[in-house]
């Protein structure tokens, strides 16, 4: 315990507040020890006997990455020097270094994050706690002058919330408080910047200075909690509002119902609505629309229609927003044709379909695979005087891309250009990716030139589409040159870029080049994913280097951050079967099966054929029984 007494000296006076706060509770003692360890690491130890001459593992001992050196070139400085008795089974594996470095950095950053949050908490306590302590004394607060109130409001409107809080604190020290309107504006400004801690403190202060919060005050903070996806705190505040004698209104109702429906809590929302209605507040069109939207998003169209007819029975007139919500509900459950009944009703009531209506119908028809109907929506838009926007064209082109209708999507691109619209990069990339899937290099390059002549710069996705086209055409050299071109244009390759190039290299047996690309990925700070390693396994299998393929598979199994699937196992099993090595294939199959993974039918067929040829009857029976059980399970699931 004596050694720990030096802690305030080590961390210096700016952190004395942390000690004063946390030392009041013995449960926080482990946190104090962690803070001491953090500040002692990387510095000259005050107690040499405790270190035994060993270096600290703190990241403060390590090399610091600078702007001039953006990529890690040597990880040695991040680790302890190995002793004679230490053995690391890394086998010169770059992923091993990467994983250890990753764990060190994550641990250190987590400690820094905790420290930052503690300092932030202390700062809040210093600023607000000092003011709050003065409020406990019984004083009569007088209202601030109109000038001071106007100044606080002006600060809030001009996004100078810190200045507004400073002035507010000064007013409180002279026992003067702003009016209710000013408090509501300050509360709104705090919620806008998501400073809900201070907003809640402000709500607590208001009654102490003689200002009673009203429904606007509570609604503002409730909305802030809901926007930050903290419905529980919002509901707790709603309860406090009721107990403090402030009546909820329809705005309170709509905010809470919308938040609960958004999070999928329809039952809680309905219960809350019943409570609010009990307080003699009438639900309005907005409330009903929110409930209908929640039911639609939950896939419960029947309930949405019940709410719709119930709304009409109450005498509420639906507007175009309510109609669009219901039409979207039909689209979500792939019953778009049924929505036309409500579109006709919408027109009879004097609400013409708008851009949202048509975009919803386009989405719905594509979901149902009705390409002609989706494209026909574009023609109908012009008949109703609705101009297609970027979203409309993106939905059309994306839908056509997913249904392999590249030529039709190019027609819509030309329509955009003819209408003097500048397509966003995503639209160009969708069409280009469609050409790339079929290895149509010429059209992909033509589209790139059109894109640049329209003033739209290619991005990483553009280059990935072009690289895919070259890879499909078996042009590894040209694909690699595109990677260099994108770097020269200020676009950086991502994991997809490298996976495409690694795939191309493995296709022609260039596994050494594939490994070089993996090292380059690591140097750029990217983690190779399951696709990266699977492509490398496939490359080794194509060359018949099965030991290397199994070595990579073993590495994948040790990488906890990777989501292992059946594909790498299946590649090795099928290759062993091609080579006539039935038992080697069976051993890999057992490993896969023990992990609860299931292969495709073709893998089972290949394995069973080789086991039967080799006379391995026991193994054959086990694989066959497993395959039959999977077939029966699939049949039961299909009904």
Buried (B, 14 or more C-beta within 10 A) or exposed (E): EEEEEEBBEBBEEEBEBBBEBBEEEEEBEEBBEEBBEBBBBBEEEEEEEEEEEEEBBBBEBBBEEEEEEEEBEEBEEBBEEEEEEEEEEEEEBBBBBBBBBEEBEEEBEEBEEBBEEBBEBBEBBEBBEEBBEEBEEEEEBEBBEEEBBEBBBEBBEEEBBEBBBBBBBEBBEEBBBBBBEBBBBBBBBBBBEEBBEBBBBBBEBBEBBEBEBBBBBBBBBBBBBBBEEBBEBBBEBBEEBBEEEBBBBBBBBBBBBBBBBBBEBBEBBBEBBEBBEEEEBEBBBBBBBBBBBBBBBBEBBEBBBEBBEEBEEEEBEBBBBBBBBBBBBBBBBEEBEEBEEBBEEBEEEEBEBBBBBBBBBBBBBBBBEBBEBBBBBBEEBEEEEBEBEBBBBBBBBBBBBBBEBBEBBBEBBEBBEEEEBEBBBBBBBBBBBBBBBEBBBEBBBEBBEBBEEBEBEBBBBBBBBBBBBBBBBEBBEBBBEBBEEBEEEEBEBBBBBBBBBBBBBBBEBBBEBBBEBBEBBBEBEBBBBBBBBBBBBBBBBBBEBBEBBBBBBEBBEEBEEBEBBBBBBBBBBBBBBEBEBBEBBBBBBEBBBEEEBBBEEEBBEBBBEBBBEBEBEEBBEBBBEBBEEBEEEEEEEEE
